[in-house]
Amino acid sequence: MSDREGVSGRPLSEILKELKEKKPNIKDYRVFSLEYVPKEIFLRPQSEPIGRRILIHLEKGGGGSMMIIGDRGTGKTVTVRHLLKETEKIAINEEIPFQHFYIPAMVYRTTASILGFLASGGSPDYGRVEKLRSRGSILWAEAKNVIDSKRTVIVIDEADFLRDYTILYYLTRETQALIITISSSTKWVNNLGANILTSFQPEIVDFLPYSALELKEILLMRAKMGLETYDERGIELLSKIIADEYQGDARYGIVALRYLGEENSWDESSIREAVLTSIKNIEGFTMRRISREALELLRIVVARDKAMKQEEYSTTSLFPAWHEKTGRTKPTFHERLEELDKYGLITITERKRGIPLSISLRLRNTELIEEILKERGFPLY
């Protein structure tokens, strides 16, 4: 096959001609990225207290903290980032020195790395951040200079992935920045020491799952931005399926909408197939990020879930099987349970002291585990 031929053996010129004749229905693929922040979004009622707090900080300063919680796919991140973009426009019009930093804790997990990010002015260059990080205590002063130079909002997303919490003590005690944390639960707050809790006392805003009506509005907005043509009844059915069967997780709807738009096919069979494909891609991406030990534990959870056929069960029976496969200790076992919980693959329910934790499986595409284990070169049993 020549380098001008496609995988099928046809010349690329033929494939290009076919694509042009087909007239793709997607006009902007960015719209269907989960990282995309549209110029206009569906504003939930929860956006009002967040927007008000940001505006008060813009006008009067004073800092403070907010904690945004809610399940994945409930619009937490896109809402906060949209409100900050809108605030930036107001600040420019009113000539108020303003800046905001968005920090994904999955990337910047330690106090030192976050301070390096802030000291560099929010540089995406991780190498530069690491270089700054190595400068020790000087880093605190450099970060503070950047923060104090303007009215500042600092967003720490996926805050439950932080490896230490000194950053919260520093930011709330030593700066006048408004601190906003975003996470799927408040469990991580239990790990905060008393000294941090005395200064980090956030206003809590809870994002509930989307309803079918809310999802329809969101998906229609995305369809108008990203598709040439679409079927409103098909989007209504997609919204109902996501709300009724998938806890209103907008991520599945947005990605499924892309697949539906590509084929421009809107019957129920196509919609359900697109939803399953979106779940496979999103969950596959997540499982490729977790550790080998966590993936091994997830496989055991799935097997136990199928055998027991219960919505919730104790973690007690899981450790022996996992220890046999990995040889690791109980503290590590609990760390891997927490890892799966943070990534939204299981839910851990904490009960009374002395009673074992209970868990429920949230992973939907369970067949994908073996595929990823094989892909990552892990032994299959």
N, C-alpha and C positions, 0 to 999 in steps of 0.2 A: 504493500500500500504506500503510495507516495505521500509526502508531507502536506499535499494539498487535498487529501481525501479525508472524509470523516470516518468515524469508527465503523460505520456500516459499509465502507468501501466506496461510497459515492463521492464525487468531487464536492468540495466545499461550496463551489459556485452554485451547484444544484440545490444544496441545502439552504443557502442564503436566498436563492430565488423562491424556494418554497415558503420560507419564513416571511418574506415580503408579501407574497400572495395571500398568506394566511392572515396578515394584518393583526399582530398580537394585541390582545385586549388590555394588557398591562401598560399603562402610560407612565407609571412611576413606581418602581420596585421598592424604593425607600419607605414608602407608606406602610409596607407590610413587615418592616423590621421591628422587632420588639424594643429596639433602642431608639426608635424614631419618636421625636417630640413634635407633633403637628403645631402649626401656627394657631389653630383653633381646636379645642378639645371639648368633650362632653364634661361639663363641670358638675361634679357631685356636690351635695350640700356640705360635705366635709371640707370642700375647698375654701369656704367662707372664713372659718376661724383661722385657717393657715394663712390665707391672704391678708386678713386683718392684722395678724401678728407680724407678718413681714412688713406691712406698710407702716405700722406703729414704729417698728425698729428703723425703717428708712427715715421717717420724719423726726423721731425723737431719740433714737439710739437706745441704749440700756441693756441690750443683749437678752439673755434668758435662754430657755430651751423648750423644745417641743419633741414629742415622741409620736411618730406616725406608725400605727400598727394595722395589720390586716393580712389576709391570705394573699398568696400570689395571684396575679391577674385581677386585682381589685382597683388598680389605677393609682396606687400610692406615688410611685416614682414619677410617672408622667404628669400627675397633677402638680407636685412640688416643683418640678423642673419648668413646667409651663408658667406657673405663677412667678417664678424667679425671672423668667424671660420678660414677662409683662412688667414686673417691677423695675427691671433694668431700663425699659423704655421710659417709665415715669421718672426715674432718677435722671436720665439724660435730659428730659424736658424741663425738669425742675433744677437742673444743674447741681444735683446732690452727688458727691463722690460715693460710689456704691460698687461693691464687688460680691460675687458669690462663688463658692467652691463646691463642686460635686465630687465626693470621695467615695468610690466603691470599695467597701471594706473587704470584699473578696480579693482585691488586688493589694490594697494598703491596709494590712491587718494589725500593725503595731503602732504604738505611739511615735516611735522614731521615724517610721516610713511616712506617716501622715504629716508630721512636722516637716520632713523633707519636702513633701509635696507642697505644703503651704509656703515654706521658705523660698521655694522656687517659683512662687507666683502661680501655682497650679499647673506646672509644666507636665505634659504627658510623657516626657522623657524620663523613663524609670531609671536609666543610668545616672542622669543628673541628680535625681532624687536620692539615690543610694550614695552618691558622692557627698551630697550635703549631709546626709544622715550620719556619715562617718565622722562628722566634726563635733560630735558630742554635745556638751551643754551649750555651746555657741548657737546651736540649732534653735533652741527655745527663744533666744533673743531675736534671731533673724525671722522666725515665724511670727513672733509678736509684732515686729516692725511692719511686716506685710499686712497683718490683720488690722492693726491700729491705724493704718494709713487711710482707711475708708470705712464707711458703714459696711459691715461684713456679715454675710450669712454663710454658714458652713453646714453642708448636708453630708451626713455619713449614712450611706445606703447599705442595706444588709448588715446592720450594726451587730447582729448576733454572730457575725464572723470575726469580730475583733478578738485578738489574742490577749490584749491587755487593755485596761480601761483608764490608764493614767491620763490619756488624751482628754477624756471628759473632765477630769479634775482640773487640768491645766486650762482648757478652753473656758470653762465656766468660772474659774477662780481668777484667772490672770488676764482675761480679755473681755471686751465689751461686744463680742460677736454673738449673733443669734445662732444657736446650735439646734439643728433639726436631725434627729435620728429616724431612720426608716427600717422597719423589720417586720417579720411575719408573726412574731410573738413577743411577749415581755419576759420570757423565761430568762434571757441573758441578764436582765436587771438583777436577778437574785445573786449574781456573782460580783456585783458592785460592793466595794467596801463602804463602811459607814462614812469615811472621810469624803468619798465621792458623792454619796447620796445626799449629804448635807448641802452640797452646792448644785448638784444635778437633780433638780426637782421639776421635771418637764410637765407641760400641759399635754395631755394625751388625746389624740384624735384617732378614732377607730374606723377603718374602712371595711364595710360589710360587703359580701359578694354582690355582684351585679344582678339585677332582675332581667328578665327577657326584654322588657321594654327599654331599659337602659342600654343593654347590649345592642339592640336594634339601632338605637341612635348612634352609638359609637361606630358600628360596622357600616352604617349608611354614610357617615362622614368619611370613613376610610375609603369606601367604594367610590364616592364622588371625587376624592383626591387622587386615587390610584388606578381606577379602571375607566376604560372607554365606555363600556356598557355593563349593566348589571341588572339583576332581577330582584325587585324589592320584596316580593313574596318569598323568594329563595332566602334572602337575608333574614327575613322574619322567622322562617323555619330554622335556620342556622342558629339564630339567637335563642330560640325556645329550646333547642337541643342542648346548647351549652349551659343555659340556665337550669334546666330540669335534670340533666344527666351528668354535668361536669362542674357543679358548684359555681356556676357563673364566672368561670375563669376566662377572662377576655383574651388571654394569650392564645388559647386554642382557636377562638373565633377569628382573630386577626390573621393568624397563619393559614387557617383553613380558607379564609376569604381569598388569599392569594392563589391557592390551588384552584379554587372555583373560578376565579377571574381568568386564569391562564387558559382553562378549557372553555370558559363561558358556558358552563353547564350547571343548571340550577335545580334539577330534580332531586327528590329525597335521597335516592341511592348515591348520587354524586356528592351530596352534602355530607352524608355520613362517612363516605370514603375519605373525603377531604379532612374531616375532623379526626379520623383515625390516623391519617398520615401526619397531621399536625402534632398529635400527641406523640407519635413515634419519634418525630424529629426533636421536639422539645425535651421529652424524657431521655432520648438518646444523648442529646447534648449534655444534659445534666449528669447522666451516669458516666459519661466519659471524663467528667471532672472529679469524681469522687475517688478516694483511695482504693487500693486493691482490697484492703481488709474490710472497708465499708461495703464494697461491691459483693464480697464473699458473704458478708452478713446479710445483705439484702437478698441474696439467693436463698439463704436459709429461711429468712422471714417469709419469702414467697412460698417455699415448699411447705412450711408450717401452716401458712394461711390456707393453702389449698387442702391440706390434710384436716385441719380443725374446722374450717368453714365457719369461723366466728369473726365478728366485726372487731372485737378487741380481745387480747389475751395477754397473759403475764410474760415478762421478758425472761423469767427464771429458766424456762425450758430451752432458751436459745443459746445460752452461754456454753454448755457442754459441747454442743454440735459445732459451734464456731471455734471453740478452743481446740477441738480435735483437728480442725482444718488448718488453723493458723498457729497454734501453740502460744498465743498471746494471753495476757492476764486480764482479770476482771476490770481494772481501771481503764485499760485500753478498749475493752468491750464497750464500756459505757461511753467512752469518747467516740467510738464509731456509731453507736446508737444516736448520739447527739448530732453527729455529722449527717446522718441520713435524715434526721428531723429538720436540721437547718436547710437542707436542700429540698425539703418538701416531698420526700419519697416515703416517709412514714410519719405518723403523729405519735408522740409520746405523751401519755396522760399521767401526770404526777398525782399520786394518792397520799394517804396518810403515812406518816413516818413509820417505818418498819414493815410496810406493805409493798411488795414488788411493783415496779412500774408496769403499766400496761401500754401496749402499742396497737396501732391499727395501720394497715398497709394503705398507702395512697398511690403507689405506682399502678398504672393502668396497663401498660404494655409489658406484661411480665415475660413474654417470650423473648424480649430484646436482651435480657440479661445474658443468656448463653452466647448470643451473637457478639456482645461487647466483650465478654470474658475471652472469647476466642480471638477477637480482633486485637485485644491488648496482650495476647500471648499468655493468658493465665490458664492453668490446667483445668480441664473439664472432668468432672467426676461422674 
